[in-house]
Amino acid sequence: METRTIRTDDGEGHLQVHSFSPAPATALPVPAPPAADGAARPGVVVIHGTLVTDALYRPFALKIARLLRRPVHTYNRRGRAGSSEQREDYSAATEVSDLRTVMRATGAADVVAHSYGGFVALQAARTEPIRRLVTYDAAVSLSGSLSRRWRPELEHSMAAGQLDQAWAHLVQGLETAGPVSKLPLGALRMLSILSARTRLGAEMRQLLPTAVVEMRAVLQADAELGDFAGVTTPTLMLSGGWSPAYFAETGRQLAAAVPAIDFALVPGQLHEGPLRPGARLALTTARFLADDAGLRLQRLRAAGIPLGNRFRMGR
């Protein structure tokens, strides 16, 4: 893994980027299509979601790098360690500009994005030259669809310094924590207190202020289907079979309205699918980015990715 820091286009910030390349011994034993004019094959940028850093996406990024035999880059969005704080005028445009900066610095042409990262990527696809795009549970608000998920109590709790209460409202409103999201507020507060004793839980609490700002950016960018009519980037919107249903509904609506967008459901996957072990999601992503439905199980084995006894590809 290579780590570097790049300056943002506004000249006031910086972003921490991590790059992954497949080791020669694990490269897939199939000929790769040559790049134009002998240039290096373009890489892939992975955009992480809310309440996390890019560290949790590194195993996923490495799987994709091994499957595609291409470099994959993750980066910490603003508000995370190694990158600048969120600006006072932070908006979706800030994230789109930062993605443009990362793609230019790395030479990447494709994008893979999760949750809030999917929102950023789809906003970027409206104006930026992305070759191919895969999103998973993209947090896009269509015609106010996510406004009902927003709880004013979240901001009130944050202002009062009640972080456990704020976390409970966020989890219950977005329902992204699986069955845990259905627990009463009191139980969620207690869970927040207990999880704060872990490294990941403490990190999530620290990132709560960024989640409030990012959710506000999603609502401010609320769009109609027609706003995406100009998207020409071949896009695959994925949603987990066990993810909150509103993610799949958004994907289906956009796929029905925009010719460049396809939608597929990935069975057996929760909202945090890219953070979990397993090869199904990485393979689905790699197949689309390579425009190659023939990526087979033996290639997974050659890439050193464990399949498990019940691996089965599904849409």
Secondary structure, DSSP 8 states (H G I E B T S, - for coil): -EEEEEE-TTSS-EEEEEEE---GGGS-SS-----GGG-----EEEE--TT--GGGGHHHHHHHHHHHTS-EEEEE-TTSTTS----TT--HHHHHHHHHHHHHHHT--EEEEETHHHHHHHHHHTTS--S-EEEES----BTTTTGGG--HHHHHHHHTT-HHHHHHHHHHHH-TTGGGGGS-HHHHHHHHHHHTTSHHHHHHHHHHHHHHHHHHHHHHT-B-GGGGTT--S-EEEEEETTS-HHHHHHHHHHHHH-TTEEEEEETT--TTGGGSS-SHHHHHHHHHHHT-TT--HHHHHHTT----TT-----
